[in-house]
Amino acid sequence: MKKNQKFSDLLYNNKFLLVFSVVMAVAIWLVVAVELAPETEIVVKNVPVQIDYSKIQEKLGLEPFGETKFTVDVVISGKRYVVESDDIGDDIIVTANIGYVNSVGTYRLALDVGTESARPDFRIVSASSDEIEVYFDYPKEKEFVVQASVEFENGEIPDGYYLGDYIFPETDTVRVSGPETEVNKISRVVARATVDGTLRQSKTLDASLVALTREGSSPKYISFNRQSEMIQITLPVYKIAKLPVTCSFINKPSDYIESLPFTVSISPASARFGVPESKLEGMESFEIASIDFSNLKSGVNTFTIKSADITGGVVLDGTEEFTVTVNVSGMSSGTIAAPSTVGFINVPGGASVEFVKLDFSEITVIGPQASIAQLNSDNITLSADLNGIDDSTIGEITVPVTLTDNDCWSYGTYTATVRITQ
């Protein structure tokens, strides 16, 4: 435009008129499209329902159970450029009315649909639901012993084998939590598993935890206070065999490592056992107990071994106990003053052990009369076994001590106080 050229002069410029006409046409179209365009409806999906559970928990102690988070679809109407904006859902508020919740039970909470803005540019038309259903109760937790529930749908224990009592390697108790009304209905918690195939060896299965009422139904809204609702269960399978019984002896004097200086009899002398198949191969007898020499005195010693306490297998013929008779004949008994020191065996790695004192003044010794006559507090050796002491143990502790000798042994229980430093 030339200097001092008037706008009226431009009206006689064809190029200017063309550009000016296009600009005005676009402006007029925008005004019509925005201000005079008809309204449209859209559905805003999954608008979250706001529920202030904390007020009920604080005032009444009630908590929601089951489904606690809800969404609804909201239909709104307005100008297309308004209702089709990406953040239109942020301006919609759906709240649940909890004013009538006052005790245990299921409540239908009315929904109120509104907007964040006081004067929104759109109108709420409808919502996909005008109420929601929530169950309220007092929270409760209770511990149960798990019962095994194993079905042999496609599996079996063949003849000649025995299925022992189920074992829970991890834990046999679980804590259950949920609404008090439902927890109170629980009579037991079972671990359900299914066996597939023929079992000749023990097998560990994954079992699902299920809480049951007396009628066998499952209470609602129950959860187990553990990371998984699966628990391991072991099915111990044994092969059946009749075997003679034996017992072993520990803390033997060195002269008796190969042969014992006394006779041993067991009644009954044999029994029918269930033994793991892999262990049974080559087994000529079943060891029912290990007897410590410190429990043997001169004369007849009798020990009762309960079948229920036997490890490594199970007794299957109804025998409830075994009687072990150890006849320590030809041996004498003597009392000797305790020595002034003690040796240590099985010392924890990295630990330093210092003898403090013996917790006794004299010791009873069993053995050949000639050997006992030569023993005194100067030539007897006592050993303190530190096996089983934790590596982190420090300070003074009490440990068992025994007599170490070629053909004599100490009878009874003796202890010493030692100090452990790291």
C-alpha positions as MATLAB code, in Angstrom:
seq = 'MKKNQKFSDLLYNNKFLLVFSVVMAVAIWLVVAVELAPETEIVVKNVPVQIDYSKIQEKLGLEPFGETKFTVDVVISGKRYVVESDDIGDDIIVTANIGYVNSVGTYRLALDVGTESARPDFRIVSASSDEIEVYFDYPKEKEFVVQASVEFENGEIPDGYYLGDYIFPETDTVRVSGPETEVNKISRVVARATVDGTLRQSKTLDASLVALTREGSSPKYISFNRQSEMIQITLPVYKIAKLPVTCSFINKPSDYIESLPFTVSISPASARFGVPESKLEGMESFEIASIDFSNLKSGVNTFTIKSADITGGVVLDGTEEFTVTVNVSGMSSGTIAAPSTVGFINVPGGASVEFVKLDFSEITVIGPQASIAQLNSDNITLSADLNGIDDSTIGEITVPVTLTDNDCWSYGTYTATVRITQ';
ca = [
       0.000    0.000    0.000;
       1.292    3.335   -0.955;
       1.712    6.044    1.662;
      -1.431    8.113    2.276;
      -3.512    5.652    0.232;
      -7.106    5.575    1.487;
      -9.023    2.386    2.383;
     -11.790    3.475   -0.012;
      -9.290    3.396   -2.820;
      -8.648   -0.300   -2.061;
     -12.242   -1.113   -2.853;
     -11.420   -0.431   -6.458;
      -8.517   -2.937   -6.286;
      -9.731   -6.302   -7.594;
      -6.993   -8.349   -5.883;
      -7.686   -6.780   -2.502;
     -11.412   -7.327   -2.879;
     -10.836  -11.015   -3.609;
      -8.736  -11.577   -0.488;
     -11.035   -9.509    1.689;
     -14.079  -11.461    0.524;
     -12.477  -14.804    1.377;
     -11.511  -13.658    4.879;
     -14.988  -12.339    5.618;
     -16.609  -15.534    4.305;
     -14.497  -17.676    6.638;
     -15.289  -15.424    9.600;
     -18.998  -15.542    8.937;
     -18.849  -19.345    8.550;
     -17.086  -19.709   11.903;
     -19.663  -17.569   13.658;
     -22.488  -19.615   12.195;
     -20.783  -22.946   12.932;
     -19.979  -22.071   16.540;
     -22.958  -20.012   17.626;
     -25.775  -21.288   15.479;
     -24.796  -24.982   15.081;
     -27.219  -27.485   16.691;
     -26.280  -29.307   19.933;
     -25.117  -32.938   19.899;
     -25.108  -35.775   22.460;
     -22.171  -38.037   23.360;
     -21.552  -40.784   25.928;
     -18.672  -40.253   28.362;
     -17.705  -43.764   29.418;
     -16.339  -45.084   32.733;
     -16.736  -42.020   34.884;
     -15.558  -43.087   38.396;
     -18.056  -42.967   41.251;
     -16.731  -41.057   44.257;
     -17.567  -42.761   47.602;
     -16.211  -41.436   50.889;
     -15.857  -44.733   52.770;
     -13.592  -43.108   55.369;
     -16.502  -41.299   57.033;
     -18.354  -44.577   57.662;
     -15.194  -46.266   58.899;
     -14.437  -43.440   61.323;
     -17.960  -43.019   62.692;
     -19.311  -46.587   62.660;
     -16.321  -48.880   62.155;
     -17.989  -50.376   59.076;
     -16.028  -51.221   55.946;
     -17.133  -52.041   52.391;
     -16.642  -55.581   51.095;
     -16.936  -57.116   47.669;
     -17.025  -54.611   44.817;
     -16.025  -51.195   46.156;
     -15.019  -49.261   43.021;
     -17.636  -48.338   40.416;
     -17.930  -46.426   37.143;
     -20.921  -45.221   35.121;
     -21.446  -43.980   31.576;
     -22.845  -40.427   31.372;
     -24.711  -38.929   28.408;
     -24.114  -35.191   27.940;
     -25.431  -32.654   25.424;
     -23.840  -29.464   24.122;
     -21.964  -27.825   21.317;
     -19.888  -30.321   19.399;
     -16.640  -28.455   19.997;
     -17.372  -28.548   23.757;
     -18.601  -32.096   24.328;
     -16.009  -33.685   22.047;
     -13.013  -32.202   23.875;
     -10.567  -34.758   25.288;
     -10.879  -33.608   28.904;
     -14.652  -33.294   29.083;
     -14.829  -36.264   31.476;
     -12.759  -34.383   34.061;
     -15.625  -31.923   34.538;
     -18.181  -34.660   35.364;
     -18.577  -35.692   39.007;
     -20.534  -38.767   40.121;
     -20.971  -39.210   43.897;
     -22.721  -41.896   45.948;
     -24.996  -40.962   48.834;
     -23.838  -42.828   51.980;
     -26.047  -40.941   54.427;
     -28.356  -43.904   55.066;
     -25.614  -46.417   55.898;
     -25.876  -47.133   59.644;
     -25.392  -50.891   60.223;
     -24.321  -54.191   58.670;
     -25.988  -54.993   55.365;
     -26.253  -54.365   51.642;
     -27.202  -50.823   50.642;
     -28.363  -49.317   47.380;
     -26.557  -45.999   47.219;
     -28.178  -43.308   45.069;
     -25.894  -41.606   42.565;
     -25.746  -37.863   41.969;
     -24.292  -36.701   38.645;
     -22.969  -33.155   38.520;
     -20.200  -31.012   37.166;
     -17.028  -29.487   38.523;
     -17.841  -26.135   36.880;
     -20.558  -23.971   38.392;
     -21.832  -22.985   34.910;
     -20.787  -25.753   32.515;
     -20.969  -25.401   28.748;
     -22.846  -28.690   28.457;
     -25.890  -30.381   29.967;
     -26.156  -33.734   31.811;
     -28.742  -35.858   29.999;
     -28.619  -39.226   31.788;
     -26.386  -41.870   33.408;
     -26.173  -45.605   32.814;
     -27.153  -46.223   36.435;
     -28.771  -44.164   39.154;
     -27.636  -46.378   42.065;
     -24.971  -48.879   43.108;
     -25.033  -51.786   45.584;
     -22.409  -52.020   48.358;
     -22.105  -54.446   51.290;
     -20.939  -53.038   54.658;
     -19.786  -55.022   57.684;
     -17.275  -55.022   60.524;
     -13.860  -56.461   59.557;
     -12.742  -59.678   61.273;
      -9.727  -61.980   61.127;
      -9.565  -65.580   62.354;
      -7.009  -68.407   62.224;
      -7.846  -71.921   61.053;
      -6.001  -75.226   60.850;
      -5.975  -76.345   57.215;
      -7.583  -79.702   56.431;
      -6.500  -81.699   53.388;
      -9.116  -82.503   50.757;
      -7.494  -84.682   48.092;
      -9.473  -86.385   45.346;
      -8.167  -89.395   43.408;
     -10.096  -88.747   40.215;
      -7.384  -90.026   37.897;
      -4.935  -91.512   40.378;
      -4.510  -94.407   42.788;
      -2.264  -96.006   45.413;
      -1.390  -99.520   44.133;
      -1.504 -102.675   46.258;
       1.494 -103.089   48.513;
       1.776  -99.359   49.131;
       0.405  -97.136   51.881;
      -0.652  -93.488   51.860;
       0.325  -91.750   55.111;
      -1.100  -88.667   56.757;
      -0.959  -85.598   54.551;
       1.808  -83.123   55.330;
       1.836  -79.343   54.841;
       5.553  -78.529   54.313;
       5.075  -74.758   54.580;
       2.343  -74.251   57.181;
      -0.825  -75.993   58.307;
      -2.560  -72.841   59.560;
      -3.943  -69.820   57.714;
      -5.531  -66.547   58.742;
      -8.793  -65.592   57.083;
     -10.147  -62.057   56.897;
     -13.392  -60.578   55.666;
     -16.751  -59.288   56.910;
     -17.543  -60.448   60.449;
     -20.891  -61.972   59.433;
     -19.236  -64.146   56.790;
     -16.128  -65.075   58.803;
     -18.383  -66.299   61.635;
     -19.960  -68.770   59.191;
     -16.663  -70.539   58.472;
     -16.362  -73.959   60.104;
     -13.193  -75.128   58.341;
     -10.603  -74.286   55.712;
      -9.593  -77.041   53.291;
      -6.770  -77.442   50.793;
      -8.187  -79.026   47.635;
      -6.005  -80.999   45.244;
      -6.481  -83.731   42.650;
      -4.189  -86.730   42.166;
      -3.377  -87.767   38.625;
      -1.594  -91.057   37.954;
      -0.421  -93.993   40.057;
       1.575  -93.024   43.148;
       4.457  -95.217   44.296;
       6.477  -92.387   45.764;
       5.638  -89.344   47.849;
       4.391  -86.378   45.863;
       3.881  -82.679   46.618;
       0.883  -80.959   45.034;
      -0.365  -77.391   44.752;
      -3.711  -77.176   46.548;
      -6.227  -74.321   46.542;
      -7.445  -72.924   49.862;
     -11.218  -72.854   50.311;
     -13.197  -71.623   53.321;
     -16.391  -73.599   53.970;
     -19.461  -73.301   56.182;
     -21.017  -76.250   58.027;
     -23.310  -76.743   55.042;
     -20.368  -76.863   52.647;
     -20.934  -73.514   50.955;
     -18.314  -70.783   50.560;
     -18.786  -67.507   52.481;
     -18.651  -64.252   50.525;
     -15.881  -61.655   50.420;
     -13.319  -63.917   52.159;
      -9.574  -63.504   51.642;
      -6.546  -65.363   52.992;
      -3.824  -63.281   54.605;
      -1.034  -64.643   52.444;
       0.429  -63.857   49.034;
      -1.240  -66.805   47.325;
      -4.415  -68.798   47.820;
      -2.445  -71.889   46.813;
      -0.697  -74.033   49.408;
       1.553  -77.058   49.048;
       0.491  -80.438   50.372;
       2.654  -83.578   50.449;
       1.217  -87.065   50.011;
       3.661  -89.459   51.758;
       3.610  -92.816   50.001;
       5.278  -95.857   51.576;
       5.962  -99.380   50.413;
       4.783 -102.015   52.872;
       7.321 -104.487   54.276;
       7.712 -106.675   57.361;
      11.118 -106.072   58.943;
      13.014 -107.013   62.106;
      13.600 -104.047   64.423;
      16.914 -102.749   65.739;
      18.247  -99.791   67.684;
      21.583  -97.972   67.533;
      23.774  -96.364   70.196;
      25.548  -92.989   70.234;
      28.448  -91.537   72.239;
      30.117  -94.946   72.429;
      33.484  -95.367   74.131;
      36.113  -96.099   71.499;
      36.455  -99.787   72.501;
      32.780 -100.389   71.697;
      32.571  -98.850   68.238;
      32.597 -102.259   66.527;
      30.849 -104.417   69.161;
      28.794 -103.740   72.262;
      29.700 -105.134   75.712;
      26.088 -106.035   76.508;
      23.009 -107.727   75.060;
      20.037 -105.981   73.497;
      16.529 -107.375   72.978;
      13.461 -105.693   71.487;
       9.826 -106.682   71.839;
       8.139 -107.149   69.467;
      11.152 -108.216   67.432;
       9.569 -107.302   64.086;
       6.688 -105.288   62.667;
       5.006 -104.328   59.439;
       6.308 -100.952   58.285;
       5.608  -98.451   55.579;
       8.940  -97.243   54.209;
       9.753  -94.967   51.243;
      10.454  -97.259   48.299;
      13.856  -95.692   47.599;
      14.942  -96.278   51.201;
      13.586  -99.809   51.413;
      15.931 -101.187   48.772;
      18.672 -103.102   50.576;
      17.139 -102.487   54.012;
      17.479 -105.584   56.226;
      16.024 -104.110   59.439;
      14.241 -101.016   60.681;
      15.929  -98.819   63.286;
      13.336  -97.638   65.802;
      15.586  -95.593   68.122;
      19.068  -94.326   68.898;
      20.061  -94.709   72.569;
      22.709  -92.525   74.211;
      25.311  -94.338   76.299;
      24.767  -91.707   79.008;
      21.337  -93.336   79.631;
      22.860  -96.767   80.359;
      23.602  -97.827   83.910;
      24.957 -101.094   85.242;
      22.321 -103.826   85.180;
      19.084 -104.025   83.211;
      17.967 -100.890   81.332;
      14.500 -100.719   79.801;
      13.355  -98.157   77.221;
       9.873  -97.728   75.749;
       9.726  -96.449   72.166;
       6.363  -95.110   71.020;
       5.468  -96.027   67.452;
       4.232  -92.483   66.904;
       7.754  -91.167   67.663;
       9.503  -93.347   65.095;
      10.927  -91.528   62.060;
      11.810  -92.790   58.598;
       8.628  -94.808   58.204;
       5.337  -95.718   59.850;
       4.204  -98.781   61.810;
       1.220 -100.368   60.066;
       0.332 -103.454   62.091;
      -1.163 -101.695   65.115;
       1.911 -101.955   67.340;
       1.769  -98.904   69.603;
       5.157  -99.261   71.290;
       8.381 -101.274   71.402;
      10.281 -102.280   74.539;
      14.079 -102.185   74.301;
      15.960 -104.074   77.035;
      19.703 -103.448   77.403;
      21.401 -105.779   79.884;
      24.638 -104.080   80.960;
      26.076 -107.020   82.881;
      29.656 -107.326   84.084;
      30.017 -103.551   84.439;
      30.610 -101.542   87.593;
      29.596  -98.074   88.702;
      31.781  -95.482   90.381;
      31.639  -91.859   91.451;
      34.580  -89.594   90.608;
      35.275  -85.969   91.485;
      34.753  -83.656   88.524;
      37.906  -82.514   86.717;
      38.886  -78.855   86.574;
      38.539  -78.398   82.829;
      36.640  -79.529   79.747;
      37.342  -79.889   76.018;
      35.157  -78.657   73.166;
      33.896  -80.332   70.014;
      31.816  -78.964   67.109;
      32.804  -75.340   67.835;
      30.903  -72.866   65.590;
      33.074  -71.423   62.832;
      34.817  -68.196   63.780;
      33.861  -68.479   67.462;
      36.154  -68.499   70.474;
      35.051  -70.658   73.421;
      36.248  -70.212   76.995;
      35.494  -72.661   79.800;
      33.816  -70.963   82.796;
      32.761  -73.717   85.201;
      31.252  -77.165   85.567;
      27.716  -77.247   86.909;
      28.447  -80.373   88.993;
      31.059  -81.552   91.462;
      31.188  -85.298   90.769;
      30.307  -87.673   87.985;
      29.014  -91.251   87.871;
      31.018  -93.529   85.584;
      30.044  -96.969   84.204;
      32.588  -99.479   82.925;
      34.796 -102.445   83.821;
      35.735 -102.408   87.489;
      39.480 -102.411   86.765;
      39.164  -99.395   84.449;
      37.042  -97.400   86.901;
      39.570  -98.064   89.681;
      42.217  -96.254   87.643;
      40.103  -93.169   86.932;
      40.369  -89.944   88.909;
      39.752  -86.250   88.344;
      43.237  -85.857   86.870;
      43.017  -88.445   84.105;
      39.384  -88.295   82.969;
      38.441  -86.135   79.993;
      35.128  -84.326   79.615;
      33.872  -83.037   76.267;
      31.341  -80.266   75.687;
      29.428  -80.690   72.446;
      28.605  -77.321   70.861;
      26.691  -78.843   67.974;
      23.516  -76.886   67.309;
      24.819  -73.622   68.786;
      23.975  -70.745   66.450;
      26.964  -69.029   64.822;
      25.751  -65.663   66.135;
      25.603  -66.799   69.789;
      27.741  -64.776   72.177;
      28.032  -64.661   75.958;
      27.711  -67.371   78.603;
      25.633  -70.447   77.790;
      25.072  -73.902   79.285;
      26.132  -76.941   77.222;
      26.005  -80.725   77.855;
      29.235  -82.553   78.709;
      30.115  -86.253   78.553;
      33.004  -88.472   79.581;
      35.407  -89.480   76.814;
      37.201  -92.771   77.546;
      38.193  -96.062   75.937;
      35.834  -98.417   77.803;
      33.962  -96.262   80.349;
      31.136  -93.761   79.996;
      29.327  -91.231   82.168;
      25.817  -92.029   83.360;
      23.350  -89.166   83.691;
      23.126  -85.592   82.440;
      25.908  -83.090   83.114;
      26.390  -79.511   81.961;
      29.064  -76.850   81.917;
      28.973  -73.072   81.545;
      31.064  -71.672   78.726;
      31.622  -68.204   77.287;
      31.438  -67.675   73.528;
      32.959  -64.688   71.771;
      33.115  -63.937   68.082;
];
